[in-house]
Amino acid sequence: MGWGSTRILVTGGASFIGSHLVEALLDRGASVQVVDNLSSGRAEYLHDLDVEFLEGGLHRTIDWYFETKDPADVAARFETVLTER
């Protein structure tokens, strides 16, 4: 699978394990967005990584995602993900 055009949202991406996952995805060419409420994560784990970071919980993320993205694109992506299973 080519990761170059893949956009991935990682929840908990500022945790120790999450930040390593983010780094691995970036190394493979993915575009990564991270959401973390920093209850156990640390923003400094992401400082040297080229990611879009949103501090907050998942409920805030969903609102943000739908406010900033075209709903038709979101629906098409969800349909693609569900049919690939």
PyMOL Python script that loads the backbone (N, CA, C, O; Angstrom):
from pymol import cmd

cmd.read_pdbstr("""\
ATOM      1  N   MET A   1       0.852  -1.184   0.000  1.00  0.00           N
ATOM      2  CA  MET A   1       0.000   0.000   0.000  1.00  0.00           C
ATOM      3  C   MET A   1       0.886   1.230   0.000  1.00  0.00           C
ATOM      4  O   MET A   1       1.804   1.336   0.813  1.00  0.00           O
ATOM      5  N   GLY A   2       0.619   2.164  -0.905  1.00  0.00           N
ATOM      6  CA  GLY A   2       1.332   3.432  -0.919  1.00  0.00           C
ATOM      7  C   GLY A   2       0.709   4.398   0.073  1.00  0.00           C
ATOM      8  O   GLY A   2      -0.502   4.620   0.043  1.00  0.00           O
ATOM      9  N   TRP A   3       1.508   4.970   0.943  1.00  0.00           N
ATOM     10  CA  TRP A   3       1.006   5.853   1.991  1.00  0.00           C
ATOM     11  C   TRP A   3       1.069   7.322   1.593  1.00  0.00           C
ATOM     12  O   TRP A   3       0.590   8.176   2.339  1.00  0.00           O
ATOM     13  N   GLY A   4       1.645   7.636   0.443  1.00  0.00           N
ATOM     14  CA  GLY A   4       1.886   9.019   0.053  1.00  0.00           C
ATOM     15  C   GLY A   4       0.671   9.923   0.037  1.00  0.00           C
ATOM     16  O   GLY A   4       0.780  11.098   0.387  1.00  0.00           O
ATOM     17  N   SER A   5      -0.468   9.418  -0.355  1.00  0.00           N
ATOM     18  CA  SER A   5      -1.669  10.256  -0.429  1.00  0.00           C
ATOM     19  C   SER A   5      -2.644   9.945   0.707  1.00  0.00           C
ATOM     20  O   SER A   5      -3.794  10.384   0.674  1.00  0.00           O
ATOM     21  N   THR A   6      -2.198   9.199   1.700  1.00  0.00           N
ATOM     22  CA  THR A   6      -3.067   8.788   2.792  1.00  0.00           C
ATOM     23  C   THR A   6      -3.023   9.795   3.933  1.00  0.00           C
ATOM     24  O   THR A   6      -1.949  10.181   4.392  1.00  0.00           O
ATOM     25  N   ARG A   7      -4.199  10.215   4.386  1.00  0.00           N
ATOM     26  CA  ARG A   7      -4.317  11.090   5.552  1.00  0.00           C
ATOM     27  C   ARG A   7      -4.849  10.255   6.701  1.00  0.00           C
ATOM     28  O   ARG A   7      -5.853   9.555   6.563  1.00  0.00           O
ATOM     29  N   ILE A   8      -4.170  10.332   7.834  1.00  0.00           N
ATOM     30  CA  ILE A   8      -4.528   9.496   8.977  1.00  0.00           C
ATOM     31  C   ILE A   8      -4.702  10.362  10.212  1.00  0.00           C
ATOM     32  O   ILE A   8      -3.897  11.254  10.482  1.00  0.00           O
ATOM     33  N   LEU A   9      -5.761  10.088  10.956  1.00  0.00           N
ATOM     34  CA  LEU A   9      -6.015  10.754  12.230  1.00  0.00           C
ATOM     35  C   LEU A   9      -5.656   9.774  13.341  1.00  0.00           C
ATOM     36  O   LEU A   9      -6.216   8.681  13.414  1.00  0.00           O
ATOM     37  N   VAL A  10      -4.723  10.166  14.206  1.00  0.00           N
ATOM     38  CA  VAL A  10      -4.292   9.314  15.313  1.00  0.00           C
ATOM     39  C   VAL A  10      -4.769   9.947  16.612  1.00  0.00           C
ATOM     40  O   VAL A  10      -4.347  11.048  16.965  1.00  0.00           O
ATOM     41  N   THR A  11      -5.646   9.253  17.317  1.00  0.00           N
ATOM     42  CA  THR A  11      -6.071   9.730  18.631  1.00  0.00           C
ATOM     43  C   THR A  11      -5.088   9.187  19.667  1.00  0.00           C
ATOM     44  O   THR A  11      -4.657   8.037  19.582  1.00  0.00           O
ATOM     45  N   GLY A  12      -4.743  10.016  20.634  1.00  0.00           N
ATOM     46  CA  GLY A  12      -3.747   9.612  21.619  1.00  0.00           C
ATOM     47  C   GLY A  12      -2.337   9.633  21.047  1.00  0.00           C
ATOM     48  O   GLY A  12      -1.442   8.966  21.567  1.00  0.00           O
ATOM     49  N   GLY A  13      -2.137  10.391  19.986  1.00  0.00           N
ATOM     50  CA  GLY A  13      -0.860  10.405  19.289  1.00  0.00           C
ATOM     51  C   GLY A  13       0.271  11.099  20.022  1.00  0.00           C
ATOM     52  O   GLY A  13       1.423  11.005  19.597  1.00  0.00           O
ATOM     53  N   ALA A  14      -0.025  11.795  21.117  1.00  0.00           N
ATOM     54  CA  ALA A  14       1.031  12.447  21.895  1.00  0.00           C
ATOM     55  C   ALA A  14       1.513  11.560  23.041  1.00  0.00           C
ATOM     56  O   ALA A  14       2.340  11.990  23.846  1.00  0.00           O
ATOM     57  N   SER A  15       1.015  10.348  23.123  1.00  0.00           N
ATOM     58  CA  SER A  15       1.507   9.418  24.136  1.00  0.00           C
ATOM     59  C   SER A  15       2.825   8.821  23.646  1.00  0.00           C
ATOM     60  O   SER A  15       3.208   9.008  22.491  1.00  0.00           O
ATOM     61  N   PHE A  16       3.506   8.113  24.519  1.00  0.00           N
ATOM     62  CA  PHE A  16       4.779   7.498  24.137  1.00  0.00           C
ATOM     63  C   PHE A  16       4.583   6.543  22.960  1.00  0.00           C
ATOM     64  O   PHE A  16       5.284   6.640  21.953  1.00  0.00           O
ATOM     65  N   ILE A  17       3.641   5.633  23.088  1.00  0.00           N
ATOM     66  CA  ILE A  17       3.394   4.653  22.019  1.00  0.00           C
ATOM     67  C   ILE A  17       2.767   5.341  20.806  1.00  0.00           C
ATOM     68  O   ILE A  17       3.159   5.075  19.670  1.00  0.00           O
ATOM     69  N   GLY A  18       1.801   6.220  21.045  1.00  0.00           N
ATOM     70  CA  GLY A  18       1.144   6.919  19.949  1.00  0.00           C
ATOM     71  C   GLY A  18       2.109   7.733  19.112  1.00  0.00           C
ATOM     72  O   GLY A  18       1.991   7.766  17.888  1.00  0.00           O
ATOM     73  N   SER A  19       3.064   8.392  19.755  1.00  0.00           N
ATOM     74  CA  SER A  19       4.024   9.207  19.012  1.00  0.00           C
ATOM     75  C   SER A  19       4.944   8.339  18.153  1.00  0.00           C
ATOM     76  O   SER A  19       5.377   8.767  17.083  1.00  0.00           O
ATOM     77  N   HIS A  20       5.244   7.129  18.615  1.00  0.00           N
ATOM     78  CA  HIS A  20       6.035   6.218  17.786  1.00  0.00           C
ATOM     79  C   HIS A  20       5.226   5.728  16.584  1.00  0.00           C
ATOM     80  O   HIS A  20       5.773   5.546  15.497  1.00  0.00           O
ATOM     81  N   LEU A  21       3.934   5.515  16.781  1.00  0.00           N
ATOM     82  CA  LEU A  21       3.054   5.156  15.659  1.00  0.00           C
ATOM     83  C   LEU A  21       3.025   6.298  14.647  1.00  0.00           C
ATOM     84  O   LEU A  21       3.144   6.071  13.443  1.00  0.00           O
ATOM     85  N   VAL A  22       2.867   7.526  15.139  1.00  0.00           N
ATOM     86  CA  VAL A  22       2.842   8.702  14.261  1.00  0.00           C
ATOM     87  C   VAL A  22       4.141   8.784  13.464  1.00  0.00           C
ATOM     88  O   VAL A  22       4.118   9.009  12.254  1.00  0.00           O
ATOM     89  N   GLU A  23       5.256   8.605  14.132  1.00  0.00           N
ATOM     90  CA  GLU A  23       6.549   8.663  13.455  1.00  0.00           C
ATOM     91  C   GLU A  23       6.668   7.593  12.371  1.00  0.00           C
ATOM     92  O   GLU A  23       7.183   7.860  11.285  1.00  0.00           O
ATOM     93  N   ALA A  24       6.196   6.391  12.664  1.00  0.00           N
ATOM     94  CA  ALA A  24       6.247   5.308  11.680  1.00  0.00           C
ATOM     95  C   ALA A  24       5.366   5.627  10.468  1.00  0.00           C
ATOM     96  O   ALA A  24       5.752   5.351   9.332  1.00  0.00           O
ATOM     97  N   LEU A  25       4.203   6.200  10.701  1.00  0.00           N
ATOM     98  CA  LEU A  25       3.316   6.571   9.598  1.00  0.00           C
ATOM     99  C   LEU A  25       3.945   7.665   8.745  1.00  0.00           C
ATOM    100  O   LEU A  25       3.868   7.612   7.517  1.00  0.00           O
ATOM    101  N   LEU A  26       4.564   8.653   9.378  1.00  0.00           N
ATOM    102  CA  LEU A  26       5.241   9.719   8.644  1.00  0.00           C
ATOM    103  C   LEU A  26       6.399   9.158   7.816  1.00  0.00           C
ATOM    104  O   LEU A  26       6.603   9.561   6.671  1.00  0.00           O
ATOM    105  N   ASP A  27       7.149   8.233   8.397  1.00  0.00           N
ATOM    106  CA  ASP A  27       8.264   7.607   7.679  1.00  0.00           C
ATOM    107  C   ASP A  27       7.789   6.898   6.424  1.00  0.00           C
ATOM    108  O   ASP A  27       8.547   6.758   5.464  1.00  0.00           O
ATOM    109  N   ARG A  28       6.545   6.451   6.425  1.00  0.00           N
ATOM    110  CA  ARG A  28       5.977   5.754   5.263  1.00  0.00           C
ATOM    111  C   ARG A  28       5.309   6.711   4.289  1.00  0.00           C
ATOM    112  O   ARG A  28       4.785   6.287   3.258  1.00  0.00           O
ATOM    113  N   GLY A  29       5.326   8.009   4.612  1.00  0.00           N
ATOM    114  CA  GLY A  29       4.811   9.019   3.690  1.00  0.00           C
ATOM    115  C   GLY A  29       3.399   9.491   3.951  1.00  0.00           C
ATOM    116  O   GLY A  29       2.877  10.298   3.181  1.00  0.00           O
ATOM    117  N   ALA A  30       2.758   9.019   5.012  1.00  0.00           N
ATOM    118  CA  ALA A  30       1.383   9.434   5.307  1.00  0.00           C
ATOM    119  C   ALA A  30       1.357  10.867   5.838  1.00  0.00           C
ATOM    120  O   ALA A  30       2.332  11.348   6.415  1.00  0.00           O
ATOM    121  N   SER A  31       0.252  11.519   5.635  1.00  0.00           N
ATOM    122  CA  SER A  31      -0.027  12.817   6.239  1.00  0.00           C
ATOM    123  C   SER A  31      -0.800  12.529   7.519  1.00  0.00           C
ATOM    124  O   SER A  31      -1.837  11.867   7.481  1.00  0.00           O
ATOM    125  N   VAL A  32      -0.302  13.022   8.658  1.00  0.00           N
ATOM    126  CA  VAL A  32      -0.859  12.623   9.944  1.00  0.00           C
ATOM    127  C   VAL A  32      -1.408  13.818  10.715  1.00  0.00           C
ATOM    128  O   VAL A  32      -0.765  14.863  10.818  1.00  0.00           O
ATOM    129  N   GLN A  33      -2.608  13.638  11.251  1.00  0.00           N
ATOM    130  CA  GLN A  33      -3.220  14.578  12.178  1.00  0.00           C
ATOM    131  C   GLN A  33      -3.322  13.866  13.517  1.00  0.00           C
ATOM    132  O   GLN A  33      -3.699  12.696  13.582  1.00  0.00           O
ATOM    133  N   VAL A  34      -2.979  14.587  14.592  1.00  0.00           N
ATOM    134  CA  VAL A  34      -2.964  13.997  15.921  1.00  0.00           C
ATOM    135  C   VAL A  34      -3.946  14.736  16.815  1.00  0.00           C
ATOM    136  O   VAL A  34      -4.003  15.966  16.822  1.00  0.00           O
ATOM    137  N   VAL A  35      -4.715  13.965  17.565  1.00  0.00           N
ATOM    138  CA  VAL A  35      -5.611  14.512  18.574  1.00  0.00           C
ATOM    139  C   VAL A  35      -5.254  13.862  19.895  1.00  0.00           C
ATOM    140  O   VAL A  35      -5.161  12.639  19.995  1.00  0.00           O
ATOM    141  N   ASP A  36      -5.055  14.690  20.908  1.00  0.00           N
ATOM    142  CA  ASP A  36      -4.724  14.162  22.226  1.00  0.00           C
ATOM    143  C   ASP A  36      -5.137  15.197  23.264  1.00  0.00           C
ATOM    144  O   ASP A  36      -4.904  16.393  23.083  1.00  0.00           O
ATOM    145  N   ASN A  37      -5.747  14.737  24.346  1.00  0.00           N
ATOM    146  CA  ASN A  37      -6.131  15.665  25.408  1.00  0.00           C
ATOM    147  C   ASN A  37      -5.004  15.864  26.422  1.00  0.00           C
ATOM    148  O   ASN A  37      -5.163  16.593  27.401  1.00  0.00           O
ATOM    149  N   LEU A  38      -3.873  15.217  26.182  1.00  0.00           N
ATOM    150  CA  LEU A  38      -2.666  15.329  26.998  1.00  0.00           C
ATOM    151  C   LEU A  38      -2.873  14.895  28.442  1.00  0.00           C
ATOM    152  O   LEU A  38      -2.149  15.331  29.338  1.00  0.00           O
ATOM    153  N   SER A  39      -3.865  14.034  28.667  1.00  0.00           N
ATOM    154  CA  SER A  39      -4.070  13.524  30.020  1.00  0.00           C
ATOM    155  C   SER A  39      -2.930  12.596  30.433  1.00  0.00           C
ATOM    156  O   SER A  39      -2.577  12.525  31.610  1.00  0.00           O
ATOM    157  N   SER A  40      -2.355  11.887  29.460  1.00  0.00           N
ATOM    158  CA  SER A  40      -1.183  11.075  29.754  1.00  0.00           C
ATOM    159  C   SER A  40      -0.094  11.268  28.704  1.00  0.00           C
ATOM    160  O   SER A  40       1.006  10.734  28.849  1.00  0.00           O
ATOM    161  N   GLY A  41      -0.383  12.019  27.659  1.00  0.00           N
ATOM    162  CA  GLY A  41       0.595  12.271  26.605  1.00  0.00           C
ATOM    163  C   GLY A  41       1.348  13.562  26.847  1.00  0.00           C
ATOM    164  O   GLY A  41       1.036  14.318  27.767  1.00  0.00           O
ATOM    165  N   ARG A  42       2.333  13.802  26.021  1.00  0.00           N
ATOM    166  CA  ARG A  42       3.150  15.015  26.118  1.00  0.00           C
ATOM    167  C   ARG A  42       3.313  15.612  24.731  1.00  0.00           C
ATOM    168  O   ARG A  42       3.722  14.923  23.796  1.00  0.00           O
ATOM    169  N   ALA A  43       2.995  16.885  24.600  1.00  0.00           N
ATOM    170  CA  ALA A  43       3.114  17.562  23.311  1.00  0.00           C
ATOM    171  C   ALA A  43       4.551  17.538  22.792  1.00  0.00           C
ATOM    172  O   ALA A  43       4.767  17.540  21.580  1.00  0.00           O
ATOM    173  N   GLU A  44       5.538  17.516  23.695  1.00  0.00           N
ATOM    174  CA  GLU A  44       6.938  17.521  23.240  1.00  0.00           C
ATOM    175  C   GLU A  44       7.309  16.249  22.475  1.00  0.00           C
ATOM    176  O   GLU A  44       8.294  16.246  21.736  1.00  0.00           O
ATOM    177  N   TYR A  45       6.545  15.176  22.636  1.00  0.00           N
ATOM    178  CA  TYR A  45       6.804  13.973  21.837  1.00  0.00           C
ATOM    179  C   TYR A  45       6.595  14.242  20.341  1.00  0.00           C
ATOM    180  O   TYR A  45       7.108  13.505  19.499  1.00  0.00           O
ATOM    181  N   LEU A  46       5.846  15.292  20.017  1.00  0.00           N
ATOM    182  CA  LEU A  46       5.520  15.591  18.622  1.00  0.00           C
ATOM    183  C   LEU A  46       6.296  16.779  18.064  1.00  0.00           C
ATOM    184  O   LEU A  46       6.146  17.102  16.886  1.00  0.00           O
ATOM    185  N   HIS A  47       7.118  17.437  18.873  1.00  0.00           N
ATOM    186  CA  HIS A  47       7.758  18.685  18.457  1.00  0.00           C
ATOM    187  C   HIS A  47       8.558  18.582  17.176  1.00  0.00           C
ATOM    188  O   HIS A  47       8.524  19.509  16.366  1.00  0.00           O
ATOM    189  N   ASP A  48       9.262  17.515  16.963  1.00  0.00           N
ATOM    190  CA  ASP A  48      10.109  17.393  15.779  1.00  0.00           C
ATOM    191  C   ASP A  48       9.412  16.696  14.612  1.00  0.00           C
ATOM    192  O   ASP A  48      10.044  16.380  13.604  1.00  0.00           O
ATOM    193  N   LEU A  49       8.112  16.459  14.752  1.00  0.00           N
ATOM    194  CA  LEU A  49       7.372  15.742  13.721  1.00  0.00           C
ATOM    195  C   LEU A  49       6.474  16.695  12.944  1.00  0.00           C
ATOM    196  O   LEU A  49       5.923  17.634  13.518  1.00  0.00           O
ATOM    197  N   ASP A  50       6.325  16.464  11.662  1.00  0.00           N
ATOM    198  CA  ASP A  50       5.493  17.296  10.793  1.00  0.00           C
ATOM    199  C   ASP A  50       4.055  16.786  10.834  1.00  0.00           C
ATOM    200  O   ASP A  50       3.609  16.058   9.947  1.00  0.00           O
ATOM    201  N   VAL A  51       3.336  17.192  11.898  1.00  0.00           N
ATOM    202  CA  VAL A  51       1.951  16.763  12.071  1.00  0.00           C
ATOM    203  C   VAL A  51       1.085  17.975  12.386  1.00  0.00           C
ATOM    204  O   VAL A  51       1.563  19.011  12.847  1.00  0.00           O
ATOM    205  N   GLU A  52      -0.187  17.810  12.125  1.00  0.00           N
ATOM    206  CA  GLU A  52      -1.182  18.790  12.558  1.00  0.00           C
ATOM    207  C   GLU A  52      -1.701  18.288  13.903  1.00  0.00           C
ATOM    208  O   GLU A  52      -2.233  17.181  13.994  1.00  0.00           O
ATOM    209  N   PHE A  53      -1.545  19.104  14.948  1.00  0.00           N
ATOM    210  CA  PHE A  53      -1.904  18.683  16.298  1.00  0.00           C
ATOM    211  C   PHE A  53      -3.098  19.469  16.805  1.00  0.00           C
ATOM    212  O   PHE A  53      -3.143  20.695  16.694  1.00  0.00           O
ATOM    213  N   LEU A  54      -4.064  18.754  17.360  1.00  0.00           N
ATOM    214  CA  LEU A  54      -5.228  19.368  17.987  1.00  0.00           C
ATOM    215  C   LEU A  54      -5.313  18.848  19.409  1.00  0.00           C
ATOM    216  O   LEU A  54      -5.468  17.648  19.637  1.00  0.00           O
ATOM    217  N   GLU A  55      -5.210  19.765  20.363  1.00  0.00           N
ATOM    218  CA  GLU A  55      -5.336  19.366  21.760  1.00  0.00           C
ATOM    219  C   GLU A  55      -6.811  19.316  22.119  1.00  0.00           C
ATOM    220  O   GLU A  55      -7.522  20.313  21.990  1.00  0.00           O
ATOM    221  N   GLY A  56      -7.265  18.170  22.562  1.00  0.00           N
ATOM    222  CA  GLY A  56      -8.657  18.026  22.950  1.00  0.00           C
ATOM    223  C   GLY A  56      -9.082  16.571  22.905  1.00  0.00           C
ATOM    224  O   GLY A  56      -8.315  15.686  22.526  1.00  0.00           O
ATOM    225  N   GLY A  57     -10.318  16.350  23.300  1.00  0.00           N
ATOM    226  CA  GLY A  57     -10.885  15.012  23.298  1.00  0.00           C
ATOM    227  C   GLY A  57     -11.505  14.682  21.960  1.00  0.00           C
ATOM    228  O   GLY A  57     -11.596  15.536  21.078  1.00  0.00           O
ATOM    229  N   LEU A  58     -11.928  13.454  21.812  1.00  0.00           N
ATOM    230  CA  LEU A  58     -12.467  12.995  20.545  1.00  0.00           C
ATOM    231  C   LEU A  58     -13.741  13.730  20.157  1.00  0.00           C
ATOM    232  O   LEU A  58     -13.947  13.999  18.974  1.00  0.00           O
ATOM    233  N   HIS A  59     -14.602  14.065  21.111  1.00  0.00           N
ATOM    234  CA  HIS A  59     -15.834  14.781  20.772  1.00  0.00           C
ATOM    235  C   HIS A  59     -15.515  16.116  20.109  1.00  0.00           C
ATOM    236  O   HIS A  59     -16.206  16.519  19.174  1.00  0.00           O
ATOM    237  N   ARG A  60     -14.493  16.796  20.572  1.00  0.00           N
ATOM    238  CA  ARG A  60     -14.090  18.062  19.949  1.00  0.00           C
ATOM    239  C   ARG A  60     -13.508  17.815  18.563  1.00  0.00           C
ATOM    240  O   ARG A  60     -13.704  18.612  17.646  1.00  0.00           O
ATOM    241  N   THR A  61     -12.804  16.723  18.421  1.00  0.00           N
ATOM    242  CA  THR A  61     -12.188  16.373  17.144  1.00  0.00           C
ATOM    243  C   THR A  61     -13.238  16.154  16.073  1.00  0.00           C
ATOM    244  O   THR A  61     -13.086  16.628  14.947  1.00  0.00           O
ATOM    245  N   ILE A  62     -14.286  15.451  16.406  1.00  0.00           N
ATOM    246  CA  ILE A  62     -15.341  15.192  15.424  1.00  0.00           C
ATOM    247  C   ILE A  62     -15.958  16.502  14.961  1.00  0.00           C
ATOM    248  O   ILE A  62     -16.174  16.695  13.764  1.00  0.00           O
ATOM    249  N   ASP A  63     -16.246  17.407  15.895  1.00  0.00           N
ATOM    250  CA  ASP A  63     -16.782  18.718  15.519  1.00  0.00           C
ATOM    251  C   ASP A  63     -15.811  19.452  14.603  1.00  0.00           C
ATOM    252  O   ASP A  63     -16.210  19.995  13.573  1.00  0.00           O
ATOM    253  N   TRP A  64     -14.518  19.468  14.987  1.00  0.00           N
ATOM    254  CA  TRP A  64     -13.502  20.151  14.201  1.00  0.00           C
ATOM    255  C   TRP A  64     -13.382  19.534  12.814  1.00  0.00           C
ATOM    256  O   TRP A  64     -13.280  20.252  11.819  1.00  0.00           O
ATOM    257  N   TYR A  65     -13.394  18.220  12.744  1.00  0.00           N
ATOM    258  CA  TYR A  65     -13.220  17.537  11.471  1.00  0.00           C
ATOM    259  C   TYR A  65     -14.338  17.909  10.503  1.00  0.00           C
ATOM    260  O   TYR A  65     -14.085  18.215   9.338  1.00  0.00           O
ATOM    261  N   PHE A  66     -15.561  17.882  10.989  1.00  0.00           N
ATOM    262  CA  PHE A  66     -16.677  18.184  10.100  1.00  0.00           C
ATOM    263  C   PHE A  66     -16.796  19.672   9.784  1.00  0.00           C
ATOM    264  O   PHE A  66     -17.382  20.038   8.765  1.00  0.00           O
ATOM    265  N   GLU A  67     -16.258  20.523  10.631  1.00  0.00           N
ATOM    266  CA  GLU A  67     -16.266  21.961  10.330  1.00  0.00           C
ATOM    267  C   GLU A  67     -15.231  22.318   9.281  1.00  0.00           C
ATOM    268  O   GLU A  67     -15.429  23.266   8.521  1.00  0.00           O
ATOM    269  N   THR A  68     -14.131  21.583   9.223  1.00  0.00           N
ATOM    270  CA  THR A  68     -13.032  21.952   8.344  1.00  0.00           C
ATOM    271  C   THR A  68     -12.948  21.107   7.077  1.00  0.00           C
ATOM    272  O   THR A  68     -12.159  21.424   6.187  1.00  0.00           O
ATOM    273  N   LYS A  69     -13.712  20.078   6.974  1.00  0.00           N
ATOM    274  CA  LYS A  69     -13.663  19.194   5.803  1.00  0.00           C
ATOM    275  C   LYS A  69     -14.999  19.230   5.062  1.00  0.00           C
ATOM    276  O   LYS A  69     -16.040  19.541   5.640  1.00  0.00           O
ATOM    277  N   ASP A  70     -14.945  18.913   3.808  1.00  0.00           N
ATOM    278  CA  ASP A  70     -16.149  18.828   3.005  1.00  0.00           C
ATOM    279  C   ASP A  70     -16.915  17.561   3.409  1.00  0.00           C
ATOM    280  O   ASP A  70     -16.390  16.456   3.276  1.00  0.00           O
ATOM    281  N   PRO A  71     -18.149  17.713   3.901  1.00  0.00           N
ATOM    282  CA  PRO A  71     -18.910  16.533   4.348  1.00  0.00           C
ATOM    283  C   PRO A  71     -19.032  15.444   3.287  1.00  0.00           C
ATOM    284  O   PRO A  71     -19.070  14.260   3.623  1.00  0.00           O
ATOM    285  N   ALA A  72     -19.095  15.822   2.020  1.00  0.00           N
ATOM    286  CA  ALA A  72     -19.184  14.818   0.957  1.00  0.00           C
ATOM    287  C   ALA A  72     -17.904  13.989   0.899  1.00  0.00           C
ATOM    288  O   ALA A  72     -17.957  12.778   0.683  1.00  0.00           O
ATOM    289  N   ASP A  73     -16.740  14.645   1.093  1.00  0.00           N
ATOM    290  CA  ASP A  73     -15.475  13.920   1.102  1.00  0.00           C
ATOM    291  C   ASP A  73     -15.406  12.972   2.293  1.00  0.00           C
ATOM    292  O   ASP A  73     -14.929  11.843   2.172  1.00  0.00           O
ATOM    293  N   VAL A  74     -15.886  13.439   3.449  1.00  0.00           N
ATOM    294  CA  VAL A  74     -15.875  12.605   4.647  1.00  0.00           C
ATOM    295  C   VAL A  74     -16.744  11.370   4.431  1.00  0.00           C
ATOM    296  O   VAL A  74     -16.326  10.256   4.744  1.00  0.00           O
ATOM    297  N   ALA A  75     -17.944  11.560   3.900  1.00  0.00           N
ATOM    298  CA  ALA A  75     -18.851  10.443   3.656  1.00  0.00           C
ATOM    299  C   ALA A  75     -18.258   9.462   2.662  1.00  0.00           C
ATOM    300  O   ALA A  75     -18.372   8.250   2.849  1.00  0.00           O
ATOM    301  N   ALA A  76     -17.633   9.957   1.619  1.00  0.00           N
ATOM    302  CA  ALA A  76     -17.027   9.080   0.616  1.00  0.00           C
ATOM    303  C   ALA A  76     -15.888   8.272   1.229  1.00  0.00           C
ATOM    304  O   ALA A  76     -15.724   7.092   0.922  1.00  0.00           O
ATOM    305  N   ARG A  77     -15.109   8.905   2.089  1.00  0.00           N
ATOM    306  CA  ARG A  77     -13.989   8.180   2.721  1.00  0.00           C
ATOM    307  C   ARG A  77     -14.515   7.088   3.649  1.00  0.00           C
ATOM    308  O   ARG A  77     -14.004   5.968   3.637  1.00  0.00           O
ATOM    309  N   PHE A  78     -15.528   7.404   4.451  1.00  0.00           N
ATOM    310  CA  PHE A  78     -16.092   6.392   5.333  1.00  0.00           C
ATOM    311  C   PHE A  78     -16.659   5.234   4.524  1.00  0.00           C
ATOM    312  O   PHE A  78     -16.506   4.076   4.913  1.00  0.00           O
ATOM    313  N   GLU A  79     -17.308   5.530   3.410  1.00  0.00           N
ATOM    314  CA  GLU A  79     -17.861   4.475   2.565  1.00  0.00           C
ATOM    315  C   GLU A  79     -16.744   3.603   2.016  1.00  0.00           C
ATOM    316  O   GLU A  79     -16.873   2.379   1.973  1.00  0.00           O
ATOM    317  N   THR A  80     -15.648   4.226   1.595  1.00  0.00           N
ATOM    318  CA  THR A  80     -14.503   3.475   1.075  1.00  0.00           C
ATOM    319  C   THR A  80     -13.922   2.571   2.144  1.00  0.00           C
ATOM    320  O   THR A  80     -13.639   1.402   1.882  1.00  0.00           O
ATOM    321  N   VAL A  81     -13.742   3.098   3.347  1.00  0.00           N
ATOM    322  CA  VAL A  81     -13.173   2.310   4.440  1.00  0.00           C
ATOM    323  C   VAL A  81     -14.079   1.117   4.766  1.00  0.00           C
ATOM    324  O   VAL A  81     -13.594   0.004   4.972  1.00  0.00           O
ATOM    325  N   LEU A  82     -15.373   1.348   4.811  1.00  0.00           N
ATOM    326  CA  LEU A  82     -16.294   0.273   5.156  1.00  0.00           C
ATOM    327  C   LEU A  82     -16.369  -0.801   4.087  1.00  0.00           C
ATOM    328  O   LEU A  82     -16.524  -1.980   4.405  1.00  0.00           O
ATOM    329  N   THR A  83     -16.260  -0.414   2.825  1.00  0.00           N
ATOM    330  CA  THR A  83     -16.351  -1.409   1.758  1.00  0.00           C
ATOM    331  C   THR A  83     -15.047  -2.158   1.564  1.00  0.00           C
ATOM    332  O   THR A  83     -15.041  -3.216   0.934  1.00  0.00           O
ATOM    333  N   GLU A  84     -13.933  -1.639   2.089  1.00  0.00           N
ATOM    334  CA  GLU A  84     -12.650  -2.323   1.969  1.00  0.00           C
ATOM    335  C   GLU A  84     -12.502  -3.456   2.972  1.00  0.00           C
ATOM    336  O   GLU A  84     -11.567  -4.249   2.864  1.00  0.00           O
ATOM    337  N   ARG A  85     -13.394  -3.553   3.938  1.00  0.00           N
ATOM    338  CA  ARG A  85     -13.296  -4.589   4.979  1.00  0.00           C
ATOM    339  C   ARG A  85     -13.643  -5.939   4.432  1.00  0.00           C
ATOM    340  O   ARG A  85     -13.615  -6.928   5.164  1.00  0.00           O
TER     341      ARG A  85
END
""", "prot")
cmd.dss("prot")
cmd.show_as("cartoon", "prot")
cmd.util.cbc("prot")
cmd.orient("prot")
